[in-house]
């Protein structure tokens, strides 16, 4: 007889997710990458009392900083898009050394189930866009044009 009760809950599905930045939902997302939470590792090399070469892996410290990349359908008018406005403000005016709150924002990647109930959340802090890149344009394609936005962050943690 086949075993059918191994899975007690449905798995997280990679289809219902949203990006929130300072409470605003960014729509038309098709992909998110960079949800990496990492610990730095120190390599420790020693010689034992008998001269034997010994190596150890040790926990060094948590690695908080990183980058997220989100892919979305490109907006029709970049001048009316909040992500493009944020990026262009930093690109043209720079980032003030004495006002870290001026251009850095907090946000979340949120996963929902099919009933639109939130089931997972990654929060990031002090983020700013460092790159926006468009898909290549191809005459024979009927696909919508997408763009990838790279967000630098100073902390990422899964809280749910």
Secondary structure, 3 states (H helix, E strand, C coil): CCCCCCCCCCCCCCCCEEEEECCEEECCEEEEECCCCEEEEEEEEEECCCCCEEEEEEEEEEECCEEEEEEEECCCCHHHCHHHHHHHHHHHHCCCCCCCCCCCEEEEEEEECCCCCEEEEEEEEEEEEEEEEECCCCCCCCCCCEEEEEEEECEEEECC
